[in-house]
Amino acid sequence: MKSWQGKRYWLVGASAGLGEALAYKLCRAGAEVIVSARSEEKLVELVAALPGKARYQTMDVQDIESVRSAVENIGDVDGIVYLAGVYWPFGAKDWNADHATAMIDVNLTGLVRVLGETVPDMVKKDAGHIVITSSLTAFRGLPRSIGYTASKAGTMSLAECMYADLRKTGVQVQVINPGFIKTQLTDKNDFKMPFLMEPEEAAQEVFDHMNSDSFKKSFPFVFSLFFRLARFLPDAIYYRLFG
């Protein structure tokens, strides 16, 4: 179990859902929490409600100048959790170019923007903690998931590359692969979502992982087995089952 007292953690994409629930977990553990998102109103309400030391910093991960300004204003942090994400369900037959581009830009390129402004300092200090949010969808392509699955596969790959580079340094890299979490994003789905989790339940999974030394966590565990094992299925069988 890590000691969180006196630590400063920056949660990017924390105005609601999993990010909001995780902010409560970290605050109660004794960490100072900085929460970021585009909506200042939601951030103000969250900071006022958090049970410990907290502040907010508005930021748009699609705007590099906004990211750089936020990094400068926030200063040194002990850890970063990237939770920012957007989602619209659609497939190649009804391709929405604007939505597909936005999912890649927020979910993946936004992550790259934030890490590009923070990782070099962590490497220089040989200290830091980076938690990247991917998804169970990242393991293999799924129907009606243009944009989102590609963005999450990219985040998982990025996390794996970073872990390969930094695993023997003082910078800890972790990745989380959640299943369905009840948020305003999953409210868009018109299909049954097995093992649907409440944000508080998912936040506990993330917090437990952050307290560990392991690199990757996929949850809920039973549900994750379907996705992890699917990587080894031949195409003919996989697409018959998951199509």
C-alpha positions as CSV (number, residue, x, y, z in Angstrom):
1,M,0.0,0.0,0.0
2,K,1.4,3.4,-1.0
3,S,1.5,6.4,1.2
4,W,-0.7,9.1,-0.2
5,Q,-0.2,11.8,2.5
6,G,1.3,14.9,1.0
7,K,1.3,13.6,-2.6
8,R,-0.1,15.8,-5.4
9,Y,-2.1,14.0,-8.1
10,W,-3.5,15.6,-11.3
11,L,-6.6,14.0,-12.6
12,V,-7.3,14.9,-16.3
13,G,-10.9,14.5,-17.2
14,A,-12.3,14.4,-13.7
15,S,-15.5,16.5,-13.7
16,A,-17.8,13.5,-13.6
17,G,-18.0,9.7,-13.7
18,L,-14.9,7.6,-13.0
19,G,-12.6,10.7,-12.6
20,E,-14.9,12.3,-10.0
21,A,-15.2,9.1,-8.0
22,L,-11.4,8.6,-8.1
23,A,-10.9,12.1,-6.9
24,Y,-12.8,11.3,-3.7
25,K,-10.8,8.1,-3.2
26,L,-7.5,10.0,-3.5
27,C,-8.6,12.9,-1.3
28,R,-9.8,10.5,1.5
29,A,-6.4,8.7,1.3
30,G,-4.6,12.0,2.0
31,A,-3.5,13.2,-1.4
32,E,-3.9,16.7,-2.7
33,V,-6.0,16.5,-5.9
34,I,-6.0,18.8,-8.9
35,V,-8.9,18.1,-11.2
36,S,-9.1,19.2,-14.8
37,A,-11.7,19.3,-17.5
38,R,-13.2,21.9,-19.8
39,S,-16.3,22.7,-17.6
40,E,-15.3,25.2,-14.9
41,E,-18.7,25.0,-13.3
42,K,-18.5,21.3,-12.7
43,L,-14.9,21.5,-11.4
44,V,-15.9,24.3,-8.9
45,E,-18.7,22.1,-7.5
46,L,-16.4,19.0,-7.3
47,V,-13.6,20.8,-5.5
48,A,-16.1,22.3,-3.0
49,A,-17.4,18.8,-2.2
50,L,-14.1,16.9,-2.0
51,P,-13.2,15.9,1.6
52,G,-9.5,17.0,1.4
53,K,-7.1,19.4,-0.2
54,A,-8.1,20.1,-3.8
55,R,-8.0,22.6,-6.5
56,Y,-9.0,22.8,-10.1
57,Q,-7.5,23.8,-13.4
58,T,-9.6,24.1,-16.6
59,M,-8.0,22.7,-19.6
60,D,-8.9,21.5,-23.2
61,V,-6.8,18.5,-24.1
62,Q,-7.4,19.3,-27.8
63,D,-5.6,22.6,-27.5
64,I,-1.8,22.4,-26.9
65,E,-1.6,26.0,-25.6
66,S,-4.3,25.2,-23.0
67,V,-2.3,22.1,-22.0
68,R,0.9,24.0,-21.6
69,S,-0.8,26.8,-19.6
70,A,-2.3,24.2,-17.3
71,V,1.0,22.4,-16.7
72,E,2.7,25.7,-15.9
73,N,-0.1,26.8,-13.5
74,I,-0.2,23.4,-11.7
75,G,3.5,23.0,-11.2
76,D,5.1,19.8,-9.9
77,V,2.9,16.8,-9.3
78,D,3.7,13.3,-8.0
79,G,1.3,11.6,-10.4
80,I,-1.0,12.1,-13.4
81,V,-4.2,10.0,-14.1
82,Y,-5.5,10.5,-17.7
83,L,-9.3,9.9,-17.8
84,A,-10.4,12.3,-20.5
85,G,-12.5,10.7,-23.1
86,V,-15.4,11.1,-25.6
87,Y,-17.5,8.4,-27.2
88,W,-20.1,8.0,-29.9
89,P,-21.2,4.5,-31.0
90,F,-21.3,4.0,-34.8
91,G,-19.8,1.7,-37.4
92,A,-18.2,1.9,-40.8
93,K,-21.6,1.8,-42.5
94,D,-22.6,5.0,-40.9
95,W,-19.3,6.7,-40.5
96,N,-19.3,10.1,-38.7
97,A,-16.1,11.8,-39.6
98,D,-16.3,14.6,-36.9
99,H,-17.1,12.1,-34.1
100,A,-14.4,9.7,-35.2
101,T,-11.8,12.4,-35.3
102,A,-12.8,13.8,-31.9
103,M,-12.5,10.4,-30.3
104,I,-9.0,10.0,-31.6
105,D,-8.0,13.5,-30.7
106,V,-9.3,13.5,-27.1
107,N,-8.8,9.9,-26.1
108,L,-5.4,9.4,-27.7
109,T,-3.8,12.6,-29.0
110,G,-4.9,14.5,-26.0
111,L,-3.1,12.0,-23.8
112,V,0.0,12.5,-26.0
113,R,-0.2,16.3,-25.5
114,V,-0.4,16.0,-21.8
115,L,2.4,13.5,-21.5
116,G,4.6,15.4,-23.8
117,E,4.5,18.4,-21.4
118,T,5.0,16.3,-18.2
119,V,6.9,13.1,-18.8
120,P,10.3,14.8,-19.6
121,D,10.3,16.4,-16.1
122,M,9.4,13.1,-14.4
123,V,12.2,11.3,-16.3
124,K,14.7,14.1,-15.4
125,K,13.7,13.8,-11.7
126,D,13.5,10.0,-11.9
127,A,10.2,10.1,-10.0
128,G,6.6,10.1,-10.9
129,H,3.4,8.0,-11.4
130,I,1.5,7.9,-14.7
131,V,-1.9,6.1,-14.9
132,I,-3.4,5.8,-18.4
133,T,-7.0,4.8,-19.1
134,S,-7.6,2.4,-21.9
135,S,-10.5,0.0,-22.2
136,L,-11.4,-3.7,-22.7
137,T,-12.3,-2.7,-26.2
138,A,-8.6,-2.1,-26.9
139,F,-7.7,-5.8,-27.1
140,R,-9.4,-6.4,-30.5
141,G,-11.6,-4.7,-33.1
142,L,-15.4,-4.6,-32.3
143,P,-18.4,-3.8,-34.4
144,R,-20.0,-0.3,-34.2
145,S,-16.9,1.0,-32.5
146,I,-15.2,3.2,-35.2
147,G,-12.9,5.7,-33.5
148,Y,-13.3,4.7,-29.9
149,T,-11.7,1.2,-30.1
150,A,-8.9,2.5,-32.3
151,S,-8.2,5.3,-29.8
152,K,-8.2,2.9,-26.8
153,A,-5.9,0.5,-28.7
154,G,-3.6,3.4,-29.2
155,T,-3.6,4.3,-25.5
156,M,-2.8,0.8,-24.5
157,S,0.0,0.5,-27.0
158,L,1.4,3.9,-25.8
159,A,1.3,2.7,-22.2
160,E,3.0,-0.5,-23.1
161,C,5.8,1.4,-24.9
162,M,6.2,3.7,-22.0
163,Y,6.4,0.8,-19.5
164,A,9.0,-0.9,-21.6
165,D,11.1,2.3,-21.5
166,L,10.6,3.3,-17.9
167,R,10.0,0.1,-15.9
168,K,13.5,0.2,-14.4
169,T,13.4,3.9,-13.5
170,G,11.7,5.9,-10.7
171,V,8.7,6.7,-13.0
172,Q,5.9,4.2,-12.6
173,V,3.6,3.6,-15.5
174,Q,0.2,1.8,-15.2
175,V,-2.7,1.2,-17.5
176,I,-6.3,0.4,-16.6
177,N,-8.7,-1.4,-19.0
178,P,-12.3,-0.9,-17.6
179,G,-15.4,-2.5,-19.0
180,F,-18.7,-0.7,-19.0
181,I,-19.1,2.0,-16.4
182,K,-22.4,3.8,-15.9
183,T,-21.6,7.4,-17.1
184,Q,-23.0,9.9,-19.6
185,L,-20.9,8.1,-22.2
186,T,-22.3,4.6,-21.8
187,D,-25.8,6.2,-21.6
188,K,-25.5,6.5,-25.4
189,N,-25.5,2.8,-25.9
190,D,-28.7,1.1,-27.0
191,F,-27.5,-2.4,-26.3
192,K,-27.2,-4.6,-23.2
193,M,-24.0,-3.9,-21.3
194,P,-22.8,-6.9,-19.3
195,F,-21.2,-6.4,-15.9
196,L,-22.1,-2.6,-15.9
197,M,-20.3,-0.9,-13.0
198,E,-21.1,2.1,-11.0
199,P,-18.3,4.8,-11.0
200,E,-17.6,4.3,-7.3
201,E,-17.0,0.6,-7.9
202,A,-14.7,1.2,-10.8
203,A,-12.8,3.9,-8.9
204,Q,-12.1,1.3,-6.2
205,E,-10.6,-1.0,-8.8
206,V,-8.4,1.8,-10.1
207,F,-7.3,2.9,-6.7
208,D,-6.4,-0.6,-5.7
209,H,-4.3,-0.9,-8.9
210,M,-2.6,2.5,-8.1
211,N,-1.6,1.0,-4.8
212,S,0.1,-1.9,-6.5
213,D,3.3,-2.3,-8.4
214,S,1.7,-4.1,-11.3
215,F,1.5,-2.5,-14.8
216,K,-1.9,-3.5,-16.3
217,K,-5.3,-4.1,-14.8
218,S,-8.4,-5.2,-16.8
219,F,-11.7,-5.3,-15.0
220,P,-14.3,-6.6,-14.2
221,F,-12.1,-9.7,-14.1
222,V,-14.6,-12.3,-15.4
223,F,-15.8,-10.0,-18.2
224,S,-12.2,-9.1,-19.1
225,L,-11.4,-12.7,-19.8
226,F,-13.6,-12.7,-22.9
227,F,-11.6,-9.8,-24.4
228,R,-8.2,-11.0,-23.4
229,L,-8.8,-14.6,-24.7
230,A,-10.4,-13.2,-27.9
231,R,-6.9,-12.1,-29.0
232,F,-6.0,-15.7,-29.6
233,L,-9.0,-16.7,-31.7
234,P,-8.7,-17.2,-35.4
235,D,-10.4,-14.4,-37.4
236,A,-13.1,-16.7,-38.7
237,I,-14.2,-17.7,-35.2
238,Y,-13.7,-14.3,-33.6
239,Y,-15.8,-12.3,-36.1
240,R,-18.5,-14.9,-36.0
241,L,-18.8,-14.6,-32.2
242,F,-18.2,-10.9,-31.8
243,G,-19.8,-9.6,-35.0
